[in-house]
């Protein structure tokens, strides 16, 4: 009888040990996946923030570079947002030139897709998108790594004042 109970205890110990090892393995794999996802997210935030920082340093509108009469504003602001087709990111001179900008960037983690939109918004929160010129523009930078489902979206509102 003693031999059968010893065999039973040995088998029960092996089953319990196997369950514990599987749980530990699941925890390690889950933790590693979370670390990788955070790295993708942090890199995406950095790429989006670089676009926002570059755009916010630009003048509000192209018409301001020509010495426009302030009485004609906001109606005198550009209706058509975005840069000319021949312009590259380094040529962007004003905030709304970033509208429609798309690029694929290679980092140490892989490739990221960048997409930027600029729209006119109401000058006060909640910054509703409008179809006519106002004293406020909102830039939305979306960044998505091609190797992950994680995506980042940063928004920045620039006002003329």
KOLTIMI-657527 format. One line per field, with one value per residue (C-alpha): x, y negated, z negated; residue in one letter. Coordinates in steps of 0.05 Angstrom, whole numbers, m for minus. Each point is the difference from the previous one (the first is absolute). Example, Ala and Ser with C-alpha at 12.3 -4.5 7.8 and 13.67 -1.06 7.14 Angstrom:
2
c1 <- 246	27
c2 <- 90	m69
c3 <- m156	13
residuo <- a	s
END
This chain:
161
c1 <- 0	57	27	m66	m8	72	m14	m65	37	56	m50	m39	66	18	m69	3	71	m20	m58	46	51	m53	m27	71	13	m66	19	69	m27	m55	50	47	m58	m19	72	3	m68	25	62	m42	m45	57	34	m67	m10	70	m12	m67	28	56	m51	m41	62	23	m69	m13	64	m29	m43	m75	m17	34	m39	36	66	m26	m20	m75	m48	m25	m70	m8	12	m19	m34	67	33	13	m60	40	45	62	65	11	14	73	14	34	m3	63	m33	m62	m4	m65	m41	m52	51	2	m72	2	72	13	64	29	57	50	22	38	m67	m22	m42	m53	m53	m11	m62	m16	m64	m12	m70	m32	m35	m44	45	m26	m4	m23	32	m52	25	m30	3	17	62	4	54	16	29	7	56	m11	61	m15	58	m7	55	m5	20	m53	m73	20	m13	10	m39	23	m40	24	m42	35	m34	16	2
c2 <- 0	m46	7	m20	m61	m21	6	m40	m56	m1	m7	m54	m38	3	m26	m57	m17	0	m47	m48	1	m14	m58	m29	7	m35	m57	m8	0	m49	m47	3	m17	m60	m25	6	m36	m56	m8	m5	m51	m42	m3	m18	m56	m26	m1	m35	m50	m18	m17	m42	m36	m16	m24	m44	m39	m22	m61	10	m14	m16	m64	m28	3	m51	m54	8	m51	27	m25	54	57	56	m1	m17	64	55	42	57	30	39	m8	m2	68	m15	m19	47	m3	m42	m52	m10	m74	m5	42	25	24	63	17	64	16	75	38	67	m5	54	5	52	34	2	m42	m51	m34	m74	m37	m73	m40	m74	m28	m65	7	m43	m45	27	71	51	m25	25	6	m52	m10	m74	m39	m17	m24	72	60	70	47	74	45	75	49	75	52	51	56	m13	m19	m56	m69	m70	m63	m68	m64	m72	m63	m63	m67	m64	m44
c3 <- 0	m15	71	31	m44	15	74	m7	m39	53	56	m37	m12	73	21	m51	21	74	m13	m38	56	52	m41	m9	74	17	m47	31	72	m19	m33	60	47	m44	1	76	7	m44	42	63	m34	m27	68	33	m51	13	76	m7	m50	48	53	m49	m25	71	21	m60	14	67	13	m6	73	66	9	m62	37	50	m49	5	m29	m68	16	53	m50	m10	69	32	m25	50	17	30	m53	16	39	74	31	13	m73	m48	m76	m3	44	m43	m18	m38	m49	50	50	m42	21	42	m18	2	m9	m20	m49	m18	m73	m40	m14	73	46	m21	42	m13	20	m16	8	m14	m6	m21	m67	m44	m43	m66	m28	20	65	49	72	47	75	0	m23	m74	m46	m21	36	m27	22	m10	7	6	m5	9	m3	57	m48	m52	m8	m47	27	m28	14	m25	10	m6	8	24	m5	38	m62
residuo <- x	x	x	x	x	x	x	x	x	x	x	x	x	x	x	x	x	x	x	x	x	x	x	x	x	x	x	x	x	x	x	x	x	x	x	x	x	x	x	x	x	x	x	x	x	x	x	x	x	x	x	x	x	x	x	x	x	x	x	x	x	x	x	x	x	x	x	x	x	x	x	x	x	x	x	x	x	x	x	x	x	x	x	x	x	x	x	x	x	x	x	x	x	x	x	x	x	x	x	x	x	x	x	x	x	x	x	x	x	x	x	x	x	x	x	x	x	x	x	x	x	x	x	x	x	x	x	x	x	x	x	x	x	x	x	x	x	x	x	x	x	x	x	x	x	x	x	x	x	x	x	x	x	x	x	x	x	x	x	x	x
END
